[in-house]
């Protein structure tokens, strides 16, 4: 059974960051943070189900962010 622990922690951190942005009424940054978190966690999920190497993704999930 695959582990989703790293994906959960990454998502939790992103949500916390977005909530801080919302408290400061920085809605654009909050939206960007949540959108980015959704994309990264979706990539991580695809890795978990076996399309890529799981451990490459979990070493640094920020590497999956396209700049």
NORCORGI-V148016 format. One record per helix or strand of 2 or more residues. SS is the DSSP state (helix for helix, strand for strand). FROM is the first residue (numbers start at 0). LEN is the number of residues. If there is no record, write none. Layout:
BEGIN
SS:FROM:LEN + SS:FROM:LEN
END
This chain:
BEGIN
helix:4:19 + helix:26:22 + helix:53:6 + helix:60:4
END
